[in-house]
């Protein structure tokens, strides 16, 4: 598990140094995987209709509800690795 945490931490740092800014859909996926890996399932309330960005983030995170933290970390690492 420690190796997974190390690789995840490295991927988080690498995500901030990508050559190109990912498209919005990819950014939402990165956000959702990060939140699932660090916080687990989304238990908050969905933002109001005037908060479009907040709603998009909430919905992206809610789509992967039930994914284990370990699987979310692995998916995050793979996604960032494919973008380098």
Backbone as JSON Lines, residues from 0, in Angstrom:
{"i":0,"aa":"X","n":[0.82,-1.2,0.0],"ca":[0.0,0.0,0.0],"c":[0.86,1.25,0.0]}
{"i":1,"aa":"X","n":[1.97,1.21,0.69],"ca":[2.86,2.36,0.76],"c":[3.37,2.75,-0.63]}
{"i":2,"aa":"X","n":[3.69,1.74,-1.45],"ca":[4.16,2.01,-2.81],"c":[3.07,2.72,-3.61]}
{"i":3,"aa":"X","n":[1.82,2.3,-3.45],"ca":[0.7,2.93,-4.16],"c":[0.57,4.39,-3.73]}
{"i":4,"aa":"X","n":[0.66,4.65,-2.44],"ca":[0.58,6.02,-1.95],"c":[1.71,6.88,-2.5]}
{"i":5,"aa":"X","n":[2.9,6.33,-2.58],"ca":[4.05,7.05,-3.13],"c":[3.84,7.37,-4.6]}
{"i":6,"aa":"X","n":[3.38,6.37,-5.36],"ca":[3.14,6.59,-6.79],"c":[2.02,7.6,-7.0]}
{"i":7,"aa":"X","n":[1.0,7.56,-6.14],"ca":[-0.11,8.5,-6.24],"c":[0.37,9.92,-5.95]}
{"i":8,"aa":"X","n":[1.15,10.09,-4.9],"ca":[1.7,11.4,-4.54],"c":[2.57,11.95,-5.68]}
{"i":9,"aa":"X","n":[3.35,11.08,-6.29],"ca":[4.17,11.49,-7.43],"c":[3.3,11.92,-8.6]}
{"i":10,"aa":"X","n":[2.24,11.16,-8.87],"ca":[1.34,11.5,-9.98],"c":[0.64,12.83,-9.74]}
{"i":11,"aa":"X","n":[0.27,13.1,-8.48],"ca":[-0.36,14.38,-8.15],"c":[0.61,15.52,-8.47]}
{"i":12,"aa":"X","n":[1.86,15.36,-8.09],"ca":[2.86,16.39,-8.38],"c":[3.05,16.54,-9.89]}
{"i":13,"aa":"X","n":[3.08,15.43,-10.61],"ca":[3.26,15.46,-12.06],"c":[2.07,16.11,-12.76]}
{"i":14,"aa":"X","n":[0.88,15.98,-12.17],"ca":[-0.32,16.54,-12.8],"c":[-0.24,18.06,-12.86]}
{"i":15,"aa":"X","n":[0.54,18.64,-12.0],"ca":[0.69,20.1,-11.97],"c":[1.75,20.59,-12.95]}
{"i":16,"aa":"X","n":[2.44,19.65,-13.6],"ca":[3.52,20.02,-14.51],"c":[3.3,19.45,-15.91]}
{"i":17,"aa":"X","n":[2.06,19.2,-16.28],"ca":[1.78,18.66,-17.6],"c":[2.15,19.68,-18.68]}
{"i":18,"aa":"X","n":[2.58,19.2,-19.83],"ca":[2.99,20.09,-20.91],"c":[1.83,20.9,-21.45]}
{"i":19,"aa":"X","n":[0.67,20.25,-21.57],"ca":[-0.52,20.92,-22.09],"c":[-1.65,20.82,-21.08]}
{"i":20,"aa":"X","n":[-2.5,21.83,-21.06],"ca":[-3.66,21.8,-20.18],"c":[-4.67,20.82,-20.77]}
{"i":21,"aa":"X","n":[-5.12,19.85,-19.96],"ca":[-6.11,18.89,-20.45],"c":[-7.44,19.57,-20.76]}
{"i":22,"aa":"X","n":[-8.25,18.9,-21.59],"ca":[-9.58,19.44,-21.89],"c":[-10.44,19.34,-20.62]}
{"i":23,"aa":"X","n":[-11.58,20.0,-20.63],"ca":[-12.43,20.07,-19.44],"c":[-12.91,18.71,-18.96]}
{"i":24,"aa":"X","n":[-13.25,17.82,-19.88],"ca":[-13.72,16.49,-19.49],"c":[-12.61,15.73,-18.75]}
{"i":25,"aa":"X","n":[-11.4,15.82,-19.26],"ca":[-10.27,15.16,-18.62],"c":[-9.98,15.78,-17.26]}
{"i":26,"aa":"X","n":[-10.07,17.11,-17.18],"ca":[-9.87,17.78,-15.89],"c":[-10.89,17.3,-14.87]}
{"i":27,"aa":"X","n":[-12.13,17.12,-15.29],"ca":[-13.15,16.62,-14.36],"c":[-12.85,15.2,-13.92]}
{"i":28,"aa":"X","n":[-12.35,14.39,-14.83],"ca":[-11.98,13.02,-14.48],"c":[-10.83,13.01,-13.48]}
{"i":29,"aa":"X","n":[-9.83,13.85,-13.71],"ca":[-8.7,13.97,-12.79],"c":[-9.2,14.39,-11.41]}
{"i":30,"aa":"X","n":[-10.08,15.39,-11.37],"ca":[-10.64,15.87,-10.11],"c":[-11.39,14.75,-9.4]}
{"i":31,"aa":"X","n":[-12.27,14.07,-10.13],"ca":[-13.09,13.02,-9.52],"c":[-12.24,11.89,-8.96]}
{"i":32,"aa":"X","n":[-11.25,11.45,-9.72],"ca":[-10.39,10.37,-9.25],"c":[-9.59,10.81,-8.01]}
{"i":33,"aa":"X","n":[-9.11,12.04,-8.03],"ca":[-8.36,12.55,-6.88],"c":[-9.25,12.57,-5.63]}
{"i":34,"aa":"X","n":[-10.46,13.12,-5.77],"ca":[-11.36,13.2,-4.63],"c":[-11.76,11.81,-4.13]}
{"i":35,"aa":"X","n":[-12.01,10.89,-5.05],"ca":[-12.38,9.53,-4.65],"c":[-11.22,8.86,-3.93]}
{"i":36,"aa":"X","n":[-10.01,9.09,-4.42],"ca":[-8.82,8.47,-3.81],"c":[-8.52,9.05,-2.44]}
{"i":37,"aa":"X","n":[-8.8,10.34,-2.25],"ca":[-8.44,10.97,-0.99],"c":[-9.6,11.04,0.01]}
{"i":38,"aa":"X","n":[-10.82,11.18,-0.47],"ca":[-11.97,11.36,0.42],"c":[-12.99,10.23,0.37]}
{"i":39,"aa":"X","n":[-12.92,9.37,-0.63],"ca":[-13.93,8.32,-0.77],"c":[-15.18,8.87,-1.43]}
{"i":40,"aa":"X","n":[-16.3,8.19,-1.24],"ca":[-17.55,8.57,-1.91],"c":[-17.99,9.98,-1.52]}
{"i":41,"aa":"X","n":[-18.56,10.66,-2.5],"ca":[-19.1,12.01,-2.32],"c":[-20.37,11.92,-1.48]}
{"i":42,"aa":"X","n":[-20.4,12.62,-0.37],"ca":[-21.57,12.58,0.51],"c":[-22.21,13.96,0.67]}
{"i":43,"aa":"X","n":[-21.68,14.95,-0.01],"ca":[-22.19,16.31,0.12],"c":[-23.44,16.54,-0.71]}
{"i":44,"aa":"X","n":[-23.95,17.76,-0.6],"ca":[-25.11,18.16,-1.39],"c":[-24.64,18.7,-2.73]}
{"i":45,"aa":"X","n":[-25.44,18.46,-3.75],"ca":[-25.12,18.96,-5.09],"c":[-25.29,20.48,-5.1]}
{"i":46,"aa":"X","n":[-24.3,21.2,-5.64],"ca":[-24.4,22.66,-5.69],"c":[-25.61,23.11,-6.51]}
{"i":47,"aa":"X","n":[-26.03,24.33,-6.25],"ca":[-27.18,24.9,-6.95],"c":[-26.9,25.12,-8.43]}
{"i":48,"aa":"X","n":[-27.96,25.38,-9.17],"ca":[-27.84,25.5,-10.63],"c":[-27.02,26.7,-11.07]}
{"i":49,"aa":"X","n":[-26.79,27.65,-10.19],"ca":[-25.97,28.8,-10.57],"c":[-24.47,28.51,-10.47]}
{"i":50,"aa":"X","n":[-24.11,27.43,-9.78],"ca":[-22.7,27.04,-9.64],"c":[-22.39,25.93,-10.65]}
{"i":51,"aa":"X","n":[-22.19,26.33,-11.9],"ca":[-22.0,25.35,-12.96],"c":[-20.74,24.51,-12.78]}
{"i":52,"aa":"X","n":[-19.65,25.14,-12.36],"ca":[-18.4,24.41,-12.16],"c":[-18.53,23.45,-11.0]}
{"i":53,"aa":"X","n":[-19.1,23.91,-9.91],"ca":[-19.31,23.06,-8.74],"c":[-20.19,21.86,-9.06]}
{"i":54,"aa":"X","n":[-21.24,22.08,-9.83],"ca":[-22.13,20.99,-10.23],"c":[-21.4,19.97,-11.11]}
{"i":55,"aa":"X","n":[-20.59,20.47,-12.04],"ca":[-19.85,19.58,-12.93],"c":[-18.87,18.72,-12.13]}
{"i":56,"aa":"X","n":[-18.19,19.33,-11.18],"ca":[-17.26,18.59,-10.33],"c":[-18.01,17.56,-9.49]}
{"i":57,"aa":"X","n":[-19.12,17.99,-8.89],"ca":[-19.93,17.09,-8.06],"c":[-20.39,15.89,-8.89]}
{"i":58,"aa":"X","n":[-20.92,16.16,-10.07],"ca":[-21.43,15.08,-10.92],"c":[-20.34,14.12,-11.35]}
{"i":59,"aa":"X","n":[-19.17,14.65,-11.7],"ca":[-18.05,13.79,-12.11],"c":[-17.63,12.88,-10.96]}
{"i":60,"aa":"X","n":[-17.57,13.42,-9.76],"ca":[-17.19,12.64,-8.59],"c":[-18.28,11.62,-8.26]}
{"i":61,"aa":"X","n":[-19.54,12.02,-8.36],"ca":[-20.65,11.12,-8.05],"c":[-20.71,9.95,-9.03]}
{"i":62,"aa":"X","n":[-20.26,10.14,-10.26],"ca":[-20.28,9.08,-11.27],"c":[-19.41,7.89,-10.89]}
{"i":63,"aa":"X","n":[-18.39,8.11,-10.08],"ca":[-17.49,7.0,-9.73],"c":[-17.72,6.53,-8.28]}
{"i":64,"aa":"X","n":[-18.87,6.85,-7.75],"ca":[-19.23,6.43,-6.4],"c":[-19.1,4.91,-6.29]}
{"i":65,"aa":"X","n":[-18.55,4.46,-5.2],"ca":[-18.36,3.03,-4.98],"c":[-17.01,2.51,-5.41]}
{"i":66,"aa":"X","n":[-16.25,3.32,-6.13],"ca":[-14.9,2.93,-6.52],"c":[-14.01,2.97,-5.28]}
{"i":67,"aa":"X","n":[-13.21,1.93,-5.09],"ca":[-12.33,1.91,-3.92],"c":[-11.27,2.99,-4.05]}
{"i":68,"aa":"X","n":[-10.75,3.42,-2.92],"ca":[-9.69,4.43,-2.93],"c":[-8.48,3.93,-3.7]}
{"i":69,"aa":"X","n":[-8.15,2.65,-3.53],"ca":[-7.0,2.08,-4.22],"c":[-7.2,2.08,-5.73]}
{"i":70,"aa":"X","n":[-8.39,1.7,-6.19],"ca":[-8.68,1.69,-7.63],"c":[-8.63,3.12,-8.18]}
{"i":71,"aa":"X","n":[-9.18,4.07,-7.43],"ca":[-9.14,5.46,-7.87],"c":[-7.7,5.95,-7.98]}
{"i":72,"aa":"X","n":[-6.85,5.57,-7.03],"ca":[-5.44,5.95,-7.09],"c":[-4.78,5.36,-8.33]}
{"i":73,"aa":"X","n":[-5.03,4.07,-8.59],"ca":[-4.45,3.41,-9.75],"c":[-4.9,4.07,-11.04]}
{"i":74,"aa":"X","n":[-6.2,4.38,-11.14],"ca":[-6.73,5.03,-12.33],"c":[-6.14,6.43,-12.51]}
{"i":75,"aa":"X","n":[-5.97,7.15,-11.4],"ca":[-5.38,8.49,-11.44],"c":[-3.95,8.4,-11.95]}
{"i":76,"aa":"X","n":[-3.17,7.49,-11.4],"ca":[-1.78,7.3,-11.79],"c":[-1.69,6.98,-13.29]}
{"i":77,"aa":"X","n":[-2.56,6.07,-13.75],"ca":[-2.55,5.69,-15.16],"c":[-2.92,6.86,-16.07]}
{"i":78,"aa":"X","n":[-3.93,7.64,-15.67],"ca":[-4.37,8.77,-16.48],"c":[-3.27,9.83,-16.59]}
{"i":79,"aa":"X","n":[-2.68,10.18,-15.47],"ca":[-1.6,11.18,-15.5],"c":[-0.42,10.63,-16.29]}
{"i":80,"aa":"X","n":[-0.11,9.36,-16.12],"ca":[0.99,8.74,-16.86],"c":[0.77,8.79,-18.37]}
{"i":81,"aa":"X","n":[-0.49,8.65,-18.79],"ca":[-0.78,8.66,-20.23],"c":[-0.7,10.07,-20.82]}
{"i":82,"aa":"X","n":[-0.67,11.08,-19.97],"ca":[-0.65,12.47,-20.44],"c":[0.75,13.08,-20.46]}
{"i":83,"aa":"X","n":[1.73,12.36,-19.95],"ca":[3.09,12.9,-19.89],"c":[3.75,12.87,-21.24]}
